[in-house]
Amino acid sequence: MFEDLAASTFGFWVVAWIIVLADSAFLLEPGKFVFTVPRSFRPKLKSASVPFTLKNKELIFAICSVPFRLFIVSDISAANRGPRDTFKMLSTTYRRERRARSLAVVALVALLFLTAGPVIAAVRGVQFSVTALLPSLYASGIAASVLIWTRRKSLGLSSGAALRMSAELVLCPVCVVNVLKRISLAQSRQPNTLAVAHFCSSPKEALSAISENLQFHGEQVHGFGLD
């Protein structure tokens, strides 16, 4: 089957898209939630109240749920350091996303190459499409790697994490599409979920969705202020 796929007109690009989708996926343990931070500093909850789970962990595809965005992974059991510290964390995340805009552009360009690949393959053949687009994909991988390494401190990355991420993108440039997901998951600090939820534009709705998510996983809701 795999030999037939590789030999087909769209085989190379089908495999590339499978890699992108697989790389965009990540699992959230019960009690952990994803938020994005818009300009208003009013975070938006991206975790579902009734999630799709795999082994009791929420399965999220970043390319669908948080495309080309940095996001926060919060933890319901993390220490609540107060509203001032939470707001500082939200503003830091937003500043990091602004500094990562060039990376978002590179990721979008890589996505356009991957979208154009099957179209060109249908018109000119798979060999021509690979020859025409693969060098550009590798160039996007190198560009993303350079940006990550030079801006690692402003993106909240350690030297080791930045080096590892840069090497992965050079070796597998199709993963550039999910570069912001990689940066988000590499952040060491996970803030308290309830502290972040109280900054949402509709805190009651966010807290209700969090409560439903916890109940779906069979987690104990009492003691978290969600009753």
C-alpha positions as CSV (number, residue, x, y, z in Angstrom):
1,M,0.0,0.0,0.0
2,F,2.8,2.4,0.9
3,E,4.6,1.6,-2.3
4,D,1.5,2.4,-4.3
5,L,1.1,5.6,-2.4
6,A,4.7,6.7,-2.9
7,A,4.4,5.9,-6.7
8,S,1.1,7.8,-7.1
9,T,0.8,11.3,-8.6
10,F,0.2,12.9,-5.2
11,G,2.1,10.4,-3.1
12,F,4.9,12.7,-1.9
13,W,2.5,15.5,-1.0
14,V,0.1,13.1,0.8
15,V,2.9,11.9,3.0
16,A,4.0,15.5,3.6
17,W,0.5,16.4,4.7
18,I,0.3,13.4,7.0
19,I,3.5,14.5,8.7
20,V,2.1,18.0,9.1
21,L,-1.1,16.8,10.6
22,A,0.6,14.3,12.9
23,D,3.1,17.0,14.0
24,S,0.3,19.5,14.8
25,A,-1.3,17.0,17.2
26,F,-0.7,17.0,20.9
27,L,-2.4,15.5,23.9
28,L,-3.6,17.4,27.0
29,E,-3.7,15.6,30.3
30,P,-7.0,16.1,32.3
31,G,-6.9,19.4,34.1
32,K,-4.9,21.2,31.5
33,F,-6.3,23.7,29.1
34,V,-5.3,25.8,26.1
35,F,-5.8,29.6,25.9
36,T,-4.8,32.1,23.2
37,V,-4.0,35.8,24.1
38,P,-5.4,38.4,21.7
39,R,-4.5,42.1,21.8
40,S,-7.0,42.9,24.4
41,F,-5.3,40.6,26.9
42,R,-8.6,38.8,27.2
43,P,-7.6,35.1,26.8
44,K,-9.8,32.8,24.8
45,L,-10.3,29.2,25.9
46,K,-9.5,26.7,23.1
47,S,-10.0,23.5,24.9
48,A,-13.4,21.9,24.3
49,S,-16.0,21.4,27.1
50,V,-16.6,18.0,25.7
51,P,-13.3,17.0,24.1
52,F,-12.3,14.3,21.8
53,T,-10.0,12.1,23.8
54,L,-7.3,9.5,23.3
55,K,-6.5,7.4,26.4
56,N,-8.4,10.0,28.5
57,K,-6.3,12.8,27.1
58,E,-7.7,15.6,25.0
59,L,-6.5,15.4,21.4
60,I,-5.8,18.8,19.8
61,F,-4.7,19.6,16.3
62,A,-2.9,23.0,16.5
63,I,-3.3,23.6,12.8
64,C,-7.1,23.6,13.3
65,S,-7.6,24.9,16.8
66,V,-4.8,27.5,17.1
67,P,-3.3,28.0,13.6
68,F,-0.2,30.2,13.4
69,R,-0.7,31.3,17.0
70,L,1.2,31.1,20.2
71,F,-0.9,29.7,23.1
72,I,-0.8,29.0,26.8
73,V,-1.2,25.6,28.4
74,S,-2.6,26.1,31.8
75,D,-3.0,23.7,34.7
76,I,-5.9,23.6,37.1
77,S,-3.7,22.4,39.9
78,A,-0.9,25.0,39.4
79,A,-0.3,27.6,42.1
80,N,-2.4,30.8,41.7
81,R,0.0,33.7,42.1
82,G,-2.6,36.4,41.9
83,P,-4.1,38.6,39.2
84,R,-1.1,40.8,38.8
85,D,1.2,37.9,38.1
86,T,-1.4,36.4,35.7
87,F,-1.8,39.6,33.8
88,K,2.0,39.9,33.5
89,M,2.2,36.4,32.1
90,L,-0.6,37.2,29.6
91,S,1.2,40.4,28.4
92,T,4.4,38.5,28.1
93,T,2.7,35.9,25.9
94,Y,1.3,38.6,23.7
95,R,4.7,40.3,23.3
96,R,6.2,36.9,22.4
97,E,3.6,36.4,19.7
98,R,4.3,39.8,18.2
99,R,8.0,38.9,18.1
100,A,7.1,35.6,16.4
101,R,5.2,37.2,13.6
102,S,8.0,36.6,11.1
103,L,8.0,32.9,12.1
104,A,4.2,32.9,11.5
105,V,4.8,34.3,8.0
106,V,7.4,31.6,7.3
107,A,5.0,29.0,8.5
108,L,2.2,30.4,6.3
109,V,4.6,30.4,3.3
110,A,5.5,26.7,4.0
111,L,1.8,25.9,4.1
112,L,1.2,27.6,0.7
113,F,4.1,25.5,-0.7
114,L,2.4,22.3,0.6
115,T,-0.9,23.4,-0.8
116,A,0.6,24.2,-4.2
117,G,2.5,20.9,-4.3
118,P,-0.5,18.6,-5.3
119,V,-1.8,21.2,-7.7
120,I,1.5,21.4,-9.6
121,A,1.8,17.6,-9.4
122,A,-1.6,17.2,-11.1
123,V,-0.6,19.6,-13.9
124,R,3.1,18.9,-14.4
125,G,3.8,15.6,-12.5
126,V,5.1,14.8,-9.1
127,Q,8.8,14.9,-10.0
128,F,8.5,18.5,-11.3
129,S,6.5,19.6,-8.3
130,V,9.1,18.1,-5.9
131,T,12.0,19.6,-7.8
132,A,10.3,23.0,-7.9
133,L,9.1,23.3,-4.3
134,L,11.3,21.1,-2.1
135,P,14.3,23.6,-2.2
136,S,11.9,26.4,-1.1
137,L,10.6,24.2,1.7
138,Y,14.1,23.6,2.9
139,A,14.8,27.3,2.7
140,S,11.8,28.0,4.9
141,G,13.1,25.4,7.4
142,I,16.5,27.1,7.5
143,A,14.9,30.6,7.8
144,A,12.7,29.4,10.7
145,S,15.7,27.8,12.4
146,V,17.8,31.0,12.2
147,L,14.9,33.1,13.6
148,I,14.3,30.7,16.5
149,W,18.0,30.6,17.4
150,T,18.5,34.4,17.2
151,R,15.3,35.2,19.1
152,R,15.4,32.3,21.5
153,K,15.5,34.5,24.6
154,S,12.6,36.8,23.5
155,L,10.6,33.6,22.7
156,G,11.2,32.1,26.1
157,L,13.3,29.2,24.9
158,S,16.4,27.8,26.4
159,S,19.5,27.4,24.2
160,G,19.0,23.6,24.3
161,A,15.4,23.8,23.3
162,A,16.1,26.3,20.5
163,L,18.9,24.2,19.1
164,R,16.8,21.0,19.2
165,M,13.9,22.8,17.5
166,S,16.1,24.4,14.9
167,A,17.7,21.1,14.0
168,E,14.3,19.4,13.7
169,L,13.0,22.1,11.3
170,V,16.1,21.8,9.1
171,L,15.8,18.0,8.9
172,C,12.0,18.0,8.4
173,P,11.0,21.4,6.9
174,V,7.3,20.5,6.5
175,C,7.1,20.8,10.3
176,V,7.7,24.6,9.9
177,V,3.9,24.9,9.5
178,N,3.6,24.0,13.3
179,V,6.6,26.0,14.5
180,L,4.5,28.2,16.9
181,K,2.9,25.1,18.4
182,R,6.4,23.8,19.2
183,I,7.4,27.1,20.8
184,S,4.2,27.2,22.9
185,L,4.7,23.6,24.2
186,A,8.3,24.4,25.0
187,Q,7.4,27.0,27.6
188,S,8.3,25.8,31.1
189,R,5.7,27.6,33.1
190,Q,2.0,26.5,33.2
191,P,-0.2,29.1,34.9
192,N,-3.3,28.3,37.0
193,T,-6.3,27.7,34.8
194,L,-8.8,29.6,37.0
195,A,-6.6,32.6,37.2
196,V,-6.4,32.8,33.4
197,A,-10.1,32.1,33.0
198,H,-11.0,35.1,35.2
199,F,-9.3,37.4,32.6
200,C,-11.5,36.0,29.8
201,S,-14.1,38.4,28.3
202,S,-16.8,36.0,29.6
203,P,-15.3,34.4,32.8
204,K,-18.6,32.5,33.7
205,E,-18.7,30.8,30.2
206,A,-15.0,29.9,30.4
207,L,-15.4,28.5,34.0
208,S,-18.5,26.6,32.9
209,A,-16.6,25.0,30.0
210,I,-13.7,24.2,32.3
211,S,-16.1,22.5,34.7
212,E,-17.7,20.5,32.0
213,N,-14.3,19.4,30.7
214,L,-13.2,18.3,34.2
215,Q,-16.5,16.4,34.7
216,F,-16.1,14.7,31.3
217,H,-12.7,13.4,32.4
218,G,-14.1,12.3,35.7
219,E,-11.9,14.8,37.6
220,Q,-12.9,16.1,41.0
221,V,-14.5,19.6,40.5
222,H,-15.0,20.5,44.2
223,G,-12.3,22.7,45.6
224,F,-11.6,24.5,42.3
225,G,-14.2,27.2,42.8
226,L,-16.3,25.8,39.9
227,D,-19.3,24.6,41.8
